[in-house]
Amino acid sequence: MKSNGKLMLNFVSDSASVYVKARRLLTQASESGITLTGACLAHQSNLLVKDLMAISRVWNIVEQVVTIASFIRRSVALRSSISRYMGREKIPMWLPSETRWYSFSETLKHVINVQTAIQVVFVQEASKPHLNTASACTVRTIINEKQFWEDTKAIYGLLKPYYVITAISELDNTSAGLILSGWMWLKLELKKTTALNADEKSLVLSKMQRRTENYVEHHHLLAWVLDPRVRGCGLNKTGKRLVRDLAKKLFSKIEPNCTDGSAFNLIKHWLDYDHKEGIFDAESSIWAPCLTSRPALFWMDLADDSPELSKLARAVLSCVPHAASCERLWSCAAATATKSRNRLTNKS
C-alpha cells in the first residue's frame, strides 16, 4: 500500500523469532517507508488456551470429558439411546485435537448438552451389557459427580471466547481489533470464573499480560479502536488516550508534511468517532450494519468528511492480523500430498 509515495509494508508470522528479524530487516531495507509487522494473533490465541490447559485441574476435567465423549462415540447403542431420549436423529460428539484448540470447546459443549440424557440412560439401561464394562463404570462414576458438571460448565465458559476468536479468524474482513476484543472477553471470564483458584487465575492472567506486552503492536491497538465493529470496546479512558497518541505518531509518518490543521482535524474527528458526535452522530446512516460490517467501506464512505482519520484507519485496518489462512492452506496441501501419494501431479 502507498501513501504520499511512502510504501507501507505489512508482515505477519506465527514465529516470534522470525517476525522480530523480519521487522529489523524490513525497517532497514525500507527507510523511506512504513513497516507494520506483528506476530500471528490467531497463533497467540491458540497459546492462550494452551496456557489454560496447562493447569492440572483444568486438564483433569478435560480428560474426564474426553473419556465420556470417546465412550459415547464408541458405543453405538448408547449413542442411539441418548439420541432417542433427546428426540434427535443423531447427536454431535467431537473429540478434541491439540492442533485445533477450539475443538476442546466443542467437545465440552457436546458433553454438557447430553448431561441429563446420559444420566437417565445409564439408570434406565443399567443392566445392558454395553453399560457394564470397565469403561462404562468409569463413565458412570464421572457423570454422577455433581462437582464434575459444575467444573465442566465453568471451563466451557472460559473457552467460549476463544471459540469466537477462532470464528473471527475465519472472516475475510477480520482485524486485530476483533481478535483483541475477544482477548478482553477472555480476560473478564478468567477474572470471574469459579473453575480456577486465585493462584491459578493469577498465573494465567500474568501469561496473558506477557503475551500482550510482547506480541501486541501499536497498529493492533489502533485497529482495536478504528474497527467500527468494536470501537475500542474494553479499553478504559487511559487506554484510549494512549491509542490516540499512537494515532498521532503514525499519522505523522504517513503524512510527514501534514499541517497543524490536519493534525487538529485528526484529533477532533477521533473524539467525535469515539463519542458518536458530529459527522459520527449515533443517528447517522454511517452506522448501518452494511457499512460497519465492512470497515473498509465504512471509512471509504468518510474519506471526504474526515480525510485524515479515514486515511489512517484504512492504512491500519488493511494489515492482516494473522497467518491462519496460510496455515489452513498448508494443512490442506499436507492432507493431499502425503508420503503415500507423493507422485501427484497437477493433472492427477
SULDA-V795097 format. One record per pair of residues at least 24 apart in sequence whose C-alpha atoms are under 8 Angstrom apart, sorted by the first residue. I is the first residue (numbers start at 1). J is the second residue. Records with the same first field share a line. If there is no record, write none. Layout:
I=J  J
This chain:
1=315
3=254  255
4=254  255
6=32  33  34  254
7=32  33  34
8=33  34  35  36
9=33  34  35  36  37
10=35  36  37  319  320
11=35  36  37  38
12=37  38  39  40  320  321  322  323
13=38  39  40  322  323
14=39  40  41  43  44  322  323
15=39  40
34=253  254
36=219  319
37=217
38=215  216  217  321
39=215  216  321  322
40=321  322  323  324
41=176  179  215  321  322
42=165  166  169  179  321  322  323  324
43=322  324
44=211
45=162  165  183
46=100  101
48=207  208
49=101  159  162
50=101
51=204  207
52=204
55=200
58=155  195  196
61=148  151  152
62=104  108  152
64=142
65=107  108  111  152
66=95  96  107
67=139
68=111  139
69=93  94  95  107  111
70=95
71=135  136  139
75=130
77=130
78=121  130
81=121
82=114  117  118  121
85=117  121
86=117
102=159  162  163  166
104=159
105=156  159  160  163
108=152  153  156
109=156
112=149  152  153
115=143
119=143  144
151=194  195
154=193  194  195
155=195
157=189  193
158=186  189  190  193
159=186
161=185  186
162=186
169=322  324
170=324  325
173=294  295
174=320  321
175=223  224  227  317  319  320  321
176=220  221  223  224  320  321
177=220  221  222  223  224  225  226  227  230  232
178=224  227  229  230
180=224
181=224  230  232  233  234
184=234
218=243  246
219=316
220=316  321
222=246  247  316
223=313  316  317
226=313  317
227=295  313  317
228=292  293  295  298
229=292  293  295
231=274
244=270
247=312
250=312
251=312
254=312
262=308
263=308
265=306  308
266=306  308  309
269=306  309
270=309
279=305
